[in-house]
Amino acid sequence: MRVSKLFGKTQKETPAEAETASHRLLLRAGMIHQVAAGVYSYLPLGLRALNKIANIIRDEMDKAGGQELMMPVLQPLELWQETGRDKAFGKGLFTLSDRRERKLVLGPTHEEVVTRLVGHNVQSYRDLPLMLYQIQSKFRDEPRPRGGLIRVREFSMKDLYSFDTDEEGLDRSYKKMLQAYKNIYTRCGLPSLQVEADSGAIGGKDSHEFMVVTEDGEDEVIYCEKCHYAANVEKAQSVKGKVEQGEPLPREEVATPGAGSIEEVAGFFKIPPSHTLKAVFYIADGKLVFVVVRGDIEVNEVKLKNALGCTDLRFATEDEVIQAGIVAGAASPIGIKGFKIIADDSITSGSNFVAGANKPETHLKNVNYPRDFKADLVTDIAQAHTGEECPRCGGKLSSTRGIEVGHVFKLGTFLSQKLGAFFIDAEGASRPIIMGCYGIGLDRLLAAAIELHHDDKGITWPLSIAPYHIYLCALHTEDPDVAAAAEKAYNDLEAQGLEVLFDDRNESPGVKFNDADLLGIPIRVTISPRTLEKNSAEIKKRSEKEAQLVPLEGITEKLKELVSQGLSGLSNPV
């Protein structure tokens, strides 16, 4: 491809709307163009990189036993209503009506469609196991699209679904996908971290995410260097630590003028916050919920939402709390009625806590569970933090930030039972198919690669996903010798199947070199009057400072060798 004919122009200035390095560089390099918030067009260079990622993914899915198909973007809303996941996705679900006023969904994922499809085509255990996948557009009405391609409303996704007869089969399929994902990230030049994750609206019991660690990542990961435990902060656990646990003492009411916050109450009683109980109020699917945690602990809203099984969760407003008759700053689960009470299991790890008395500026000493109050549910709803103890080995937890580039789930039989995907086993009994779900967002993977591989000049693509492998740069093209030598080199390289972006423009060396660095093509080959004096060309790797002169005769073989070496360094490890 000649740069003079390439659709898409580079920009010198950083776009004002760009928040992250990948967003900034993709726009400046002319690889994407924003159509609307969270909606982008791919220009030729960007699409070439995206297609290379897709081909690597497709290759690994095929090796793992996957069969590629294509399912529709348009899905009947009734299918989602059958599983109840229309409510789980809530406002994130794009809906529309056709001319007959039938409700349709723009697919955010395809579990419903593929489950119904398999239910129509699988009869016997002999038809299983089965792995089906596609690379397809997905649509999610994100409330806050951000980071360019990191969080968008329309995106490309590889989604594979496994179908097995038993849990052991699901375990085998799951392990195959875990390894395939590791292979994909290795081949794309992306070191990844496998972490425990929340299943979210997808559902299922076991779930893992793959993270690319970068300071601009939108996800926080809690991890232990000692035992390699790692989890998304939404899922992460920690040892909460036990507080002094003596014999329960008689409850005592104490006036606490001016003490409303946990810090103020702890200061008044001259105790650490861990010896208090904190009340937090939420509205879950329209109903007020009373949440109780130890005073030194924060509520993890994802854990709370899962514990409640609700679709919508938010903090209750001050007016909502007052209208419910609750005394803010002195609220307590003791004697409270008419509300669901959810407690963190930290309330069982101590005794003689200080809690509100449900009276203004009044608290209770020596509150004990379950002597003094009951909860509808006691479970882990706590946020884990850096410095706390690892739940696996007791080591200290640390945190980092990352971009999620893959998510896998063990779905079990939830969807197959609801949508009628059954099989006849060897004994002739009808049983629900056991499912798994495995997704990779291609756009995110592309953005993550740039977040990890860039410098102050531009992108530094891994060779395997670079739009082109070689940037052929002709300087002073008005010189007929330079023009002729560059044309010959371009034709020779293309004839050997090498991927070449030929900068044949009549621009200054500075402009051409700056664009070469911005676009990040891994190998730059420069032909100029100076190099022709030695009948040579200059070869420079984008990731290195030094260049080398190489004779024009034999340069094709030299470049083939460099490309081959670069690709082998990103080869499949298995």
C-alpha positions as CSV (number, residue, x, y, z in Angstrom):
1,M,0.0,0.0,0.0
2,R,1.3,3.5,-0.9
3,V,0.8,6.2,1.7
4,S,-0.1,8.6,-1.0
5,K,-3.2,6.5,-1.7
6,L,-4.0,5.5,1.9
7,F,-7.4,6.6,3.2
8,G,-6.9,8.3,6.6
9,K,-4.6,11.2,7.5
10,T,-2.3,11.5,10.5
11,Q,-2.8,14.5,12.9
12,K,-0.2,16.5,14.7
13,E,-2.4,17.8,17.4
14,T,-3.8,15.6,20.2
15,P,-7.6,15.5,20.0
16,A,-9.3,17.2,22.9
17,E,-11.7,14.4,23.6
18,A,-8.9,11.7,23.9
19,E,-8.7,10.4,27.4
20,T,-6.2,7.5,27.1
21,A,-3.0,6.8,25.2
22,S,-4.7,4.3,22.9
23,H,-7.6,6.7,22.2
24,R,-5.2,9.6,21.4
25,L,-2.9,7.6,19.2
26,L,-5.6,5.8,17.3
27,L,-7.2,9.1,16.4
28,R,-3.9,10.8,15.6
29,A,-2.7,7.9,13.4
30,G,-5.9,8.0,11.4
31,M,-6.9,4.5,12.4
32,I,-10.4,5.2,13.8
33,H,-13.0,8.0,13.5
34,Q,-15.7,8.8,16.1
35,V,-19.2,8.7,14.7
36,A,-21.0,9.2,18.0
37,A,-20.3,8.7,21.7
38,G,-19.0,5.1,21.9
39,V,-19.4,4.4,18.2
40,Y,-16.4,4.4,15.9
41,S,-15.5,3.7,12.2
42,Y,-12.4,1.7,11.5
43,L,-10.2,3.2,8.8
44,P,-8.0,0.8,6.7
45,L,-4.9,0.7,9.0
46,G,-7.0,0.2,12.1
47,L,-9.1,-2.5,10.4
48,R,-6.0,-4.4,9.3
49,A,-4.8,-4.6,12.9
50,L,-8.3,-5.6,14.1
51,N,-8.4,-8.3,11.4
52,K,-5.0,-9.7,12.5
53,I,-6.3,-10.0,16.1
54,A,-9.4,-11.8,14.7
55,N,-7.3,-14.2,12.7
56,I,-5.2,-15.1,15.7
57,I,-8.3,-15.7,17.8
58,R,-10.0,-17.7,15.1
59,D,-6.9,-19.9,14.7
60,E,-6.8,-20.7,18.5
61,M,-10.5,-21.3,18.7
62,D,-10.3,-23.8,15.8
63,K,-7.3,-25.5,17.4
64,A,-9.3,-25.9,20.6
65,G,-12.1,-27.6,18.7
66,G,-14.4,-24.7,18.1
67,Q,-16.7,-24.5,15.1
68,E,-17.3,-21.0,13.7
69,L,-20.9,-19.9,12.8
70,M,-22.7,-16.6,12.6
71,M,-25.8,-15.6,14.5
72,P,-28.0,-12.5,14.0
73,V,-27.6,-9.2,15.6
74,L,-31.4,-8.8,15.8
75,Q,-32.9,-11.0,18.4
76,P,-36.6,-11.2,19.6
77,L,-37.1,-9.6,23.0
78,E,-39.3,-12.6,24.0
79,L,-36.2,-14.8,24.0
80,W,-34.6,-12.5,26.6
81,Q,-37.8,-12.4,28.6
82,E,-37.9,-16.2,28.8
83,T,-34.5,-16.2,30.6
84,G,-35.3,-13.0,32.6
85,R,-32.0,-11.5,31.4
86,D,-33.9,-8.5,29.9
87,K,-34.2,-7.2,33.4
88,A,-30.6,-8.2,34.4
89,F,-29.2,-6.2,31.5
90,G,-31.7,-3.4,32.2
91,K,-31.0,-0.1,30.4
92,G,-27.9,-1.5,28.8
93,L,-30.1,-3.4,26.4
94,F,-30.7,-1.7,23.0
95,T,-34.3,-2.4,22.0
96,L,-36.4,-1.5,18.9
97,S,-39.7,-2.3,17.3
98,D,-40.2,-3.6,13.7
99,R,-43.1,-2.4,11.5
100,R,-45.5,-4.9,13.1
101,E,-44.6,-3.5,16.6
102,R,-42.7,-6.6,17.6
103,K,-40.0,-5.9,20.1
104,L,-36.4,-6.7,19.1
105,V,-33.0,-6.5,20.8
106,L,-29.6,-5.6,19.4
107,G,-27.6,-8.5,20.8
108,P,-25.3,-7.5,23.6
109,T,-24.3,-11.2,23.7
110,H,-25.7,-14.4,22.2
111,E,-26.3,-17.0,24.9
112,E,-30.1,-17.0,24.3
113,V,-29.8,-17.4,20.6
114,V,-27.1,-20.1,20.7
115,T,-28.9,-22.1,23.4
116,R,-32.1,-22.2,21.4
117,L,-30.1,-23.1,18.3
118,V,-28.4,-26.0,20.0
119,G,-31.7,-27.2,21.6
120,H,-33.1,-27.6,18.1
121,N,-30.0,-29.5,16.8
122,V,-28.8,-31.7,19.6
123,Q,-30.8,-34.8,20.6
124,S,-28.4,-37.3,22.1
125,Y,-25.3,-37.4,24.3
126,R,-23.5,-38.6,21.1
127,D,-23.9,-35.0,19.7
128,L,-21.8,-33.7,22.6
129,P,-19.4,-32.1,23.6
130,L,-19.8,-29.2,21.3
131,M,-18.0,-25.8,21.0
132,L,-19.5,-23.1,18.8
133,Y,-18.2,-19.6,18.3
134,Q,-18.5,-16.4,16.2
135,I,-16.8,-13.1,15.7
136,Q,-19.8,-10.7,15.6
137,S,-20.9,-7.1,16.4
138,K,-22.4,-6.6,19.9
139,F,-24.4,-3.6,21.2
140,R,-24.6,-2.3,24.8
141,D,-26.0,1.0,25.8
142,E,-23.1,2.0,28.1
143,P,-24.0,5.0,30.3
144,R,-20.5,6.4,30.1
145,P,-18.6,5.4,27.0
146,R,-14.9,6.2,27.6
147,G,-11.3,5.6,26.6
148,G,-11.9,5.3,22.9
149,L,-12.2,1.6,22.2
150,I,-12.0,0.6,25.8
151,R,-15.7,1.1,26.6
152,V,-18.0,1.5,23.6
153,R,-21.6,0.9,22.6
154,E,-20.9,-1.1,19.4
155,F,-18.0,-3.5,19.4
156,S,-16.6,-6.7,17.9
157,M,-16.5,-9.7,20.1
158,K,-15.5,-13.4,19.8
159,D,-18.0,-15.4,21.8
160,L,-17.6,-19.1,22.1
161,Y,-20.1,-21.4,23.9
162,S,-19.4,-24.9,25.1
163,F,-22.0,-27.6,25.5
164,D,-21.3,-30.7,27.6
165,T,-23.1,-33.7,29.2
166,D,-21.6,-33.3,32.7
167,E,-19.5,-31.1,35.0
168,E,-16.4,-33.0,34.2
169,G,-16.9,-32.2,30.5
170,L,-17.5,-28.5,31.4
171,D,-14.2,-28.5,33.3
172,R,-12.3,-29.9,30.3
173,S,-13.9,-27.3,28.0
174,Y,-13.1,-24.5,30.5
175,K,-9.5,-25.6,30.8
176,K,-9.1,-25.7,27.0
177,M,-10.4,-22.2,26.7
178,L,-8.2,-20.9,29.5
179,Q,-5.2,-22.2,27.6
180,A,-6.4,-20.9,24.3
181,Y,-6.9,-17.5,25.8
182,K,-3.3,-17.5,27.2
183,N,-2.1,-18.5,23.7
184,I,-4.0,-15.6,22.1
185,Y,-2.5,-13.0,24.4
186,T,1.0,-14.4,23.9
187,R,0.6,-14.3,20.2
188,C,-0.7,-10.7,20.3
189,G,2.3,-9.6,22.4
190,L,0.2,-9.0,25.5
191,P,1.2,-10.3,28.9
192,S,-2.1,-11.1,30.7
193,L,-3.2,-11.7,34.3
194,Q,-5.9,-14.3,35.0
195,V,-8.1,-13.1,37.8
196,E,-11.3,-14.3,39.6
197,A,-14.3,-12.2,38.5
198,D,-17.9,-11.5,39.1
199,S,-20.3,-13.1,36.6
200,G,-22.5,-10.0,36.3
201,A,-25.6,-10.2,34.1
202,I,-24.2,-13.3,32.2
203,G,-24.7,-15.4,35.3
204,G,-22.9,-18.7,36.1
205,K,-20.9,-20.0,39.0
206,D,-17.2,-19.8,38.1
207,S,-15.8,-16.9,36.2
208,H,-12.4,-15.5,35.3
209,E,-11.2,-12.4,33.6
210,F,-8.0,-11.8,31.7
211,M,-6.4,-8.4,32.4
212,V,-3.7,-6.5,30.7
213,V,-2.0,-4.5,33.5
214,T,-1.7,-0.8,32.7
215,E,-2.1,2.3,34.9
216,D,-4.8,3.6,32.6
217,G,-6.9,0.5,33.1
218,E,-10.5,1.0,34.3
219,D,-10.5,-2.1,36.5
220,E,-8.8,-2.5,39.8
221,V,-7.2,-5.9,40.5
222,I,-6.4,-7.1,44.0
223,Y,-3.6,-9.7,44.1
224,C,-1.1,-11.5,46.3
225,E,2.5,-11.8,45.2
226,K,3.1,-14.7,47.7
227,C,0.5,-17.2,46.4
228,H,-0.6,-15.5,43.1
229,Y,-4.2,-15.1,44.2
230,A,-5.8,-12.4,42.0
231,A,-9.3,-11.1,41.6
232,N,-11.2,-8.2,40.2
233,V,-12.0,-5.8,43.1
234,E,-15.7,-6.6,42.5
235,K,-15.0,-10.2,43.5
236,A,-11.9,-9.9,45.7
237,Q,-11.9,-11.2,49.3
238,S,-9.6,-10.5,52.2
239,V,-9.1,-11.5,55.8
240,K,-11.2,-8.9,57.6
241,G,-9.4,-9.4,60.9
242,K,-11.0,-10.3,64.2
243,V,-11.6,-7.8,66.9
244,E,-11.5,-8.3,70.6
245,Q,-14.1,-11.0,71.4
246,G,-15.1,-11.1,75.0
247,E,-18.2,-12.3,76.8
248,P,-21.3,-10.3,75.7
249,L,-22.0,-7.5,78.1
250,P,-25.3,-5.9,78.9
251,R,-26.5,-3.4,76.3
252,E,-26.2,0.2,77.4
253,E,-27.7,3.4,75.9
254,V,-25.3,6.4,75.8
255,A,-26.0,10.0,74.7
256,T,-23.6,11.0,71.9
257,P,-24.1,14.7,71.2
258,G,-22.4,15.7,67.9
259,A,-21.3,12.2,67.0
260,G,-22.9,11.0,63.8
261,S,-20.1,9.5,61.5
262,I,-18.2,6.4,62.3
263,E,-15.0,8.4,63.0
264,E,-16.9,10.7,65.4
265,V,-18.6,7.8,67.2
266,A,-15.3,5.9,67.5
267,G,-13.6,9.1,68.8
268,F,-16.4,9.7,71.4
269,F,-16.1,6.1,72.8
270,K,-12.3,6.1,72.3
271,I,-12.4,2.8,70.4
272,P,-11.2,1.9,66.9
273,P,-13.8,1.9,64.0
274,S,-13.6,-1.9,63.9
275,H,-15.5,-1.9,67.2
276,T,-18.5,-0.1,65.7
277,L,-21.3,-1.2,63.4
278,K,-22.1,1.0,60.4
279,A,-25.6,1.3,58.8
280,V,-25.7,2.0,55.1
281,F,-29.0,2.4,53.1
282,Y,-29.6,1.3,49.5
283,I,-32.6,1.3,47.1
284,A,-32.7,-2.2,45.5
285,D,-35.3,-2.5,42.7
286,G,-37.3,0.3,44.3
287,K,-37.2,-1.0,47.9
288,L,-35.1,0.4,50.8
289,V,-32.5,-2.1,52.1
290,F,-30.8,-1.8,55.5
291,V,-27.1,-2.9,55.2
292,V,-24.9,-3.5,58.3
293,V,-21.1,-3.8,58.2
294,R,-18.3,-3.4,60.7
295,G,-17.3,0.2,61.0
296,D,-13.8,-0.3,59.4
297,I,-15.3,-2.0,56.3
298,E,-16.7,-0.6,53.1
299,V,-19.6,-2.1,51.2
300,N,-18.8,-3.8,47.9
301,E,-21.9,-2.9,45.8
302,V,-21.4,-5.7,43.3
303,K,-21.3,-8.3,46.0
304,L,-24.3,-6.6,47.6
305,K,-26.2,-6.6,44.3
306,N,-25.5,-10.3,43.8
307,A,-26.5,-11.1,47.4
308,L,-29.8,-9.3,46.9
309,G,-30.4,-10.7,43.4
310,C,-31.6,-7.3,42.3
311,T,-31.3,-5.6,38.9
312,D,-31.0,-2.0,40.0
313,L,-29.0,-0.8,43.1
314,R,-28.2,2.7,44.3
315,F,-27.6,4.6,47.5
316,A,-30.8,5.9,49.2
317,T,-31.1,9.6,49.2
318,E,-31.3,11.6,52.4
319,D,-35.0,12.3,51.8
320,E,-35.7,8.6,51.2
321,V,-34.0,7.7,54.5
322,I,-35.9,10.3,56.4
323,Q,-39.2,9.3,54.8
324,A,-38.6,5.7,55.9
325,G,-38.4,7.0,59.5
326,I,-34.7,6.2,59.9
327,V,-32.5,8.3,62.2
328,A,-29.5,9.1,60.0
329,G,-26.2,9.1,62.1
330,A,-27.8,6.9,64.8
331,A,-29.5,4.1,62.8
332,S,-29.3,0.6,64.1
333,P,-30.7,-2.8,63.1
334,I,-31.9,-3.3,66.6
335,G,-35.7,-3.1,66.8
336,I,-36.0,-1.9,63.2
337,K,-38.9,-3.4,61.2
338,G,-40.2,-3.2,57.7
339,F,-36.9,-3.5,55.9
340,K,-34.7,-6.3,54.6
341,I,-31.5,-6.4,56.6
342,I,-28.3,-7.6,54.9
343,A,-25.2,-7.9,57.1
344,D,-21.6,-8.5,56.2
345,D,-20.1,-11.5,57.9
346,S,-17.6,-9.2,59.7
347,I,-20.4,-8.6,62.3
348,T,-19.7,-12.2,63.6
349,S,-16.0,-11.5,64.1
350,G,-16.3,-9.5,67.3
351,S,-18.4,-8.7,70.3
352,N,-19.7,-5.7,72.3
353,F,-19.9,-3.3,69.3
354,V,-21.2,0.2,69.4
355,A,-24.2,0.9,67.1
356,G,-26.9,3.4,66.7
357,A,-29.9,3.5,69.0
358,N,-32.4,4.8,66.4
359,K,-32.6,8.0,68.5
360,P,-31.0,11.3,67.6
361,E,-27.5,11.7,69.0
362,T,-27.8,8.4,70.9
363,H,-25.8,5.1,70.6
364,L,-25.8,1.7,72.1
365,K,-22.8,0.0,73.7
366,N,-22.3,-3.8,73.8
367,V,-24.3,-4.7,70.8
368,N,-23.9,-8.4,69.8
369,Y,-25.1,-10.5,67.0
370,P,-27.3,-12.6,67.0
371,R,-28.3,-11.7,70.6
372,D,-29.6,-8.2,69.9
373,F,-30.7,-8.3,66.2
374,K,-31.3,-10.6,63.3
375,A,-30.4,-10.2,59.7
376,D,-32.2,-11.7,56.6
377,L,-28.8,-12.6,55.2
378,V,-25.3,-12.6,56.6
379,T,-22.6,-12.9,53.8
380,D,-19.5,-11.3,52.4
381,I,-20.3,-7.9,51.0
382,A,-17.0,-6.2,51.9
383,Q,-14.6,-4.4,49.7
384,A,-11.1,-5.8,49.8
385,H,-8.2,-3.3,50.0
386,T,-4.4,-3.2,49.6
387,G,-2.5,-4.1,52.8
388,E,-5.2,-6.5,54.0
389,E,-4.4,-10.2,54.4
390,C,-4.8,-12.6,51.5
391,P,-7.6,-15.1,52.1
392,R,-5.5,-17.9,50.7
393,C,-2.1,-17.6,52.4
394,G,-2.2,-14.7,54.8
395,G,0.2,-12.6,52.7
396,K,-0.3,-8.9,52.1
397,L,-2.6,-7.9,49.3
398,S,-1.6,-5.4,46.7
399,S,-3.5,-3.7,43.8
400,T,-3.0,-2.7,40.3
401,R,-5.1,-1.5,37.4
402,G,-5.8,-3.3,34.2
403,I,-8.0,-3.5,31.1
404,E,-10.2,-6.5,30.8
405,V,-9.5,-8.3,27.5
406,G,-11.4,-11.6,28.0
407,H,-14.0,-13.1,30.3
408,V,-15.0,-16.8,30.7
409,F,-17.9,-18.3,32.6
410,K,-19.2,-21.6,33.7
411,L,-22.9,-21.1,33.0
412,G,-24.1,-24.6,34.1
413,T,-27.7,-25.4,33.2
414,F,-29.5,-22.1,33.9
415,L,-30.1,-21.2,30.2
416,S,-30.5,-24.7,28.9
417,Q,-33.3,-25.5,31.4
418,K,-35.1,-22.2,30.6
419,L,-34.8,-22.5,26.8
420,G,-35.3,-26.3,26.4
421,A,-31.8,-27.4,25.4
422,F,-31.9,-31.0,26.6
423,F,-30.2,-34.2,25.5
424,I,-30.9,-37.9,26.0
425,D,-28.2,-39.6,28.0
426,A,-26.9,-43.2,27.6
427,E,-29.7,-44.5,30.0
428,G,-32.4,-42.8,27.9
429,A,-33.1,-40.0,30.4
430,S,-33.6,-36.4,29.3
431,R,-31.1,-34.0,30.9
432,P,-30.2,-30.3,30.4
433,I,-27.0,-29.5,28.5
434,I,-24.2,-28.0,30.7
435,M,-22.9,-24.8,29.2
436,G,-19.9,-22.5,29.3
437,C,-19.4,-19.0,27.8
438,Y,-16.1,-17.4,26.7
439,G,-15.8,-13.9,25.3
440,I,-13.0,-11.6,24.0
441,G,-13.6,-8.0,22.9
442,L,-11.4,-7.4,19.9
443,D,-11.6,-3.6,20.1
444,R,-10.5,-3.7,23.7
445,L,-7.7,-6.0,22.8
446,L,-6.5,-3.6,20.2
447,A,-6.7,-0.6,22.6
448,A,-4.9,-2.6,25.3
449,A,-2.1,-3.5,22.9
450,I,-1.5,0.3,22.3
451,E,-1.8,1.1,26.0
452,L,1.0,-1.4,26.6
453,H,3.0,-0.7,23.5
454,H,3.6,3.0,22.9
455,D,6.1,5.8,23.6
456,D,6.1,9.6,23.4
457,K,6.4,9.4,19.6
458,G,3.6,7.0,18.9
459,I,2.5,3.3,18.7
460,T,5.0,0.5,19.0
461,W,3.0,-2.4,17.6
462,P,3.9,-6.1,18.3
463,L,4.7,-7.5,14.9
464,S,1.9,-10.0,14.9
465,I,-0.9,-7.4,15.0
466,A,0.8,-4.5,13.3
467,P,-1.2,-3.2,10.2
468,Y,2.0,-3.7,8.1
469,H,5.3,-5.1,9.0
470,I,7.6,-2.8,7.0
471,Y,7.5,1.0,6.5
472,L,9.4,1.8,3.3
473,C,10.4,5.4,3.5
474,A,11.8,7.1,0.4
475,L,13.5,10.5,1.1
476,H,13.9,13.2,-1.5
477,T,11.7,11.4,-4.1
478,E,12.5,14.2,-6.6
479,D,15.9,12.4,-7.0
480,P,15.2,9.8,-9.8
481,D,17.7,7.4,-8.4
482,V,15.9,7.4,-5.0
483,A,12.5,7.0,-6.7
484,A,13.7,4.1,-8.9
485,A,15.5,2.3,-6.0
486,A,12.4,2.7,-3.7
487,E,10.0,1.5,-6.4
488,K,12.2,-1.6,-7.0
489,A,12.4,-2.4,-3.3
490,Y,8.7,-2.0,-2.9
491,N,7.9,-4.3,-5.8
492,D,10.5,-6.9,-4.7
493,L,9.2,-7.0,-1.1
494,E,5.6,-7.3,-2.1
495,A,6.5,-10.0,-4.6
496,Q,7.9,-12.0,-1.6
497,G,4.7,-11.6,0.3
498,L,6.0,-9.1,2.8
499,E,3.6,-6.5,4.2
500,V,4.8,-3.1,3.1
501,L,3.5,0.4,3.7
502,F,5.4,2.6,1.1
503,D,5.7,6.3,2.0
504,D,6.0,7.6,-1.6
505,R,4.8,11.1,-0.7
506,N,6.7,14.3,-1.6
507,E,7.2,15.3,2.0
508,S,10.2,16.3,4.1
509,P,12.2,13.6,6.0
510,G,10.9,15.0,9.3
511,V,7.3,14.5,8.3
512,K,7.9,11.0,7.1
513,F,9.9,9.9,10.1
514,N,7.3,11.4,12.5
515,D,4.5,9.6,10.7
516,A,6.5,6.3,10.7
517,D,6.9,6.6,14.5
518,L,3.3,7.6,15.1
519,L,1.9,4.7,13.0
520,G,4.3,2.3,14.8
521,I,5.1,-0.1,12.0
522,P,7.7,-2.4,13.5
523,I,10.5,-2.1,10.8
524,R,11.4,1.1,9.0
525,V,13.4,0.9,5.8
526,T,14.8,4.2,4.5
527,I,16.2,4.8,1.0
528,S,17.8,8.2,0.4
529,P,20.6,9.8,-1.6
530,R,22.9,9.2,1.3
531,T,22.2,5.5,1.6
532,L,22.4,5.1,-2.2
533,E,26.0,6.4,-2.1
534,K,26.8,3.1,-0.4
535,N,24.2,1.2,-2.5
536,S,22.4,0.4,0.7
537,A,19.2,1.1,2.7
538,E,18.8,1.9,6.4
539,I,16.9,-0.6,8.5
540,K,15.6,0.5,11.9
541,K,13.3,-1.3,14.3
542,R,10.6,0.9,15.8
543,S,11.5,-0.4,19.3
544,E,15.2,0.3,19.0
545,K,17.2,3.5,18.7
546,E,20.0,2.4,16.5
547,A,19.8,1.8,12.7
548,Q,21.9,-0.3,10.4
549,L,22.9,0.0,6.8
550,V,22.2,-3.0,4.7
551,P,23.2,-3.6,1.0
552,L,20.2,-3.2,-1.4
553,E,21.2,-6.5,-2.9
554,G,19.8,-9.1,-0.6
555,I,17.7,-6.7,1.5
556,T,14.5,-8.7,0.8
557,E,16.0,-11.8,2.4
558,K,17.2,-9.8,5.3
559,L,13.7,-8.3,5.9
560,K,12.1,-11.7,5.5
561,E,14.4,-13.0,8.2
562,L,13.6,-10.1,10.6
563,V,9.9,-10.5,10.2
564,S,10.2,-14.3,10.7
565,Q,12.2,-13.8,13.8
566,G,9.8,-11.3,15.2
567,L,6.8,-13.5,14.6
568,S,8.4,-16.5,16.1
569,G,9.1,-14.5,19.3
570,L,5.3,-14.2,19.6
571,S,4.5,-17.7,18.6
572,N,2.0,-20.0,20.3
573,P,3.7,-21.4,23.5
574,V,2.0,-24.8,23.3
